[in-house]
């Protein structure tokens, strides 16, 4: 239930754990129109196509094939998410050309692909593995090695994009920190710890219920990765600190919305569509800072 | 047999695959004194102690313990190598204070520790696993997650060391590229592909014998990691390009020597101590550029 996922009760304020403290979000529920997932929007599809074209250049299928074929397969067969494309969209919103954010978008796609491969590795001791199970084209040791190899390659792509003529070294280093944290043990990987180990993986030490753990994991993974992606796009597009933080919040809400919609599509949630709409409103509120710009494109991430 | 490891035959030139093309190494064998491994030199021990103290600050045991205890354990229980310490030694040789190279040394230690943990993960399909088998304090999924988390943390440490006052952003980005390549599918991970998949993992497509594969894997792993480490230390210590390349070559020879000595200690090699001495001579030759400086400290990496 989406409502339960967000720990919503009528007339109670909603409080997320991961949003920038600069713009805390509290709101009271009001019924709104229902939302459904439709096909990917052409803007998202265009951004995604650009990222994949960039990656096809970066990871050609070349000799030795035993190394590069699995790498190519892993990068292009992992489930697509809106995380990398949001990075480019945020960059464009703050006035940067999307190519400025391409290395960060590519690194995010690659690291998510590596995480997906490792999540489905067949270990001797069973563990919770997310559905659907991918087709394993390669032996477990190759899947392990390929995931391990693709992560530093993502950081290499980022570091290589340094261009002294653009004086962007410090922005790239900032993005490396953002991505390291968002994908690491305090970020998306923390979601796996929470799912595996329960509330002991929480730094606040609170005993969380199963439903609360799902919510916290979503905040760390989908919320945190989208927040990071949008913030990185804004950093690389030379956005102001205010713009970066607003887009970080926007990204967080995008991620939470997508997670809710996914759970709804998978019939894990049955009600409280109204909550999704409330999160969309919170996201839209973050875009008010950009009211003099064309926010239509990035709004497609929350309007289906 | 060390001689076989290096494909040495009397009166034939020795040719390594990984050394900088700036200073190719060919030499004809001449018998020299035997070498043995003794206890770690106090200089190495001092550098290693500094790195571990730095990491104890960077990875405190804190809440949530289920996340940070395994991370701490993984970082400090993996077998010690000379790779991280060589980074500080190279930095000092070019005139930098060792703290300048500390983030790179720490990242190298962490990424090596992650590789070690993943090398010993119990997968459902058996694979060649290096001896000795470590004590598995944690379940396989936690070992997998911890290894996955520690790699981005290593890159984060590096990126965080950026200090605009020192204008070192570009050097740090260069080091991130160096380390990404040295640990990735073209570097140390390639050694695992070669060991697992045979000569198909070679980009030159040559059919290699078992012995040749061991040599090539050592060049990629021990040679490549030490070469990277020394080059990174020189970069961060503000060495010249000539100094960086000489130290890269020196590091490569250090790595190859250590691998030969390890194999000898493990009774995998029985003869050809002379070869180790020849590699030492090649390493010393690279230090000639620094003849006006005190090379005694860094020479301890090749004088046992």
Interface residues (C-beta under 8 A of the other chain):
Chain A: X62 X63 X64 X65 X66 X67 X68 X71 X111 X114 X115 X118 X121 X122 X123 X124 X125 X127 X139 X140 X141 X142 X144 X145 X146 X147 X148 X149 X150 X151 X152 X153 X155 X156 X158 X159 X160 X162 X164 X169 X170 X172 X173 X174 X176 X177 X179 X180 X181 X183 X184 X185 X189 X190 X192 X193 X196 X197 X200 X201 X202 X203 X204 X205
Chain B: X62 X63 X64 X65 X66 X67 X68 X71 X111 X114 X115 X118 X121 X122 X123 X124 X125 X127 X139 X140 X141 X142 X144 X145 X146 X147 X148 X149 X150 X151 X152 X153 X155 X156 X158 X159 X160 X162 X164 X169 X170 X172 X173 X174 X176 X177 X179 X180 X181 X183 X184 X185 X189 X190 X192 X193 X196 X197 X200 X201 X202 X203 X204 X205
